[in-house]
Amino acid sequence: MHGQKTASNDEAGKEIKPLAVPVKTACRLVGVGNTSMWALIKAGRVKTVSIGRRRLVIYASLEALLSGRD
């Protein structure tokens, strides 16, 4: 395949987690409303990144929040 990497058999069938999701999606994933999510963001308990005009929530920070690691 001339230098191109393909997915190994170990990776086949694994769920790919997103690196970041829109705030609206983060609300649905966590089960809170928009106001609560923005309060979590403002308090620094949920990490975000801005790309252009979009604000995306870092998926790992949602996992940390729900596992109590935040």
C-alpha positions as CSV (number, residue, x, y, z in Angstrom):
1,M,0.0,0.0,0.0
2,H,3.0,2.3,-0.5
3,G,3.2,4.0,2.9
4,Q,-0.5,4.2,3.6
5,K,-1.7,2.8,6.9
6,T,-5.0,0.9,7.2
7,A,-7.0,0.0,10.2
8,S,-5.6,-3.1,11.9
9,N,-7.7,-6.0,12.9
10,D,-7.5,-4.7,16.5
11,E,-9.2,-1.5,15.6
12,A,-12.0,-3.2,13.6
13,G,-15.3,-3.0,15.3
14,K,-14.2,-0.5,18.0
15,E,-16.4,2.5,18.6
16,I,-14.7,5.8,17.6
17,K,-15.3,8.5,20.3
18,P,-15.5,12.0,19.1
19,L,-12.8,14.4,20.3
20,A,-15.4,17.2,20.7
21,V,-19.1,17.7,20.3
22,P,-21.4,20.8,20.0
23,V,-22.8,22.2,23.2
24,K,-26.3,21.0,22.3
25,T,-25.0,17.5,21.8
26,A,-23.1,17.7,25.1
27,C,-26.4,18.6,26.9
28,R,-28.1,15.5,25.5
29,L,-25.2,13.3,26.4
30,V,-25.0,14.5,30.0
31,G,-28.8,14.9,30.4
32,V,-28.8,18.6,31.4
33,G,-30.2,21.7,29.9
34,N,-28.4,24.4,28.0
35,T,-28.2,26.8,31.0
36,S,-26.7,24.0,33.2
37,M,-24.1,23.1,30.6
38,W,-23.0,26.7,30.2
39,A,-22.7,27.0,34.0
40,L,-20.5,23.9,34.0
41,I,-18.4,25.5,31.2
42,K,-18.1,28.8,33.0
43,A,-17.1,27.0,36.2
44,G,-14.4,25.2,34.3
45,R,-15.8,21.8,35.0
46,V,-16.3,21.2,31.3
47,K,-13.6,22.1,28.8
48,T,-14.3,23.6,25.5
49,V,-12.5,24.7,22.3
50,S,-13.5,27.4,19.8
51,I,-13.1,26.7,16.2
52,G,-14.1,29.6,14.1
53,R,-17.5,30.7,15.5
54,R,-18.3,27.3,16.9
55,R,-17.8,26.3,20.6
56,L,-17.2,22.6,21.0
57,V,-17.1,20.6,24.2
58,I,-14.2,18.3,24.7
59,Y,-15.6,14.8,25.0
60,A,-13.1,13.7,27.5
61,S,-14.1,16.5,29.9
62,L,-17.7,15.1,29.8
63,E,-16.4,11.7,30.7
64,A,-14.3,13.1,33.5
65,L,-17.4,15.1,34.8
66,L,-19.6,12.0,34.9
67,S,-16.9,9.8,36.5
68,G,-16.2,12.3,39.2
69,R,-12.7,13.0,37.9
70,D,-13.4,16.7,37.1
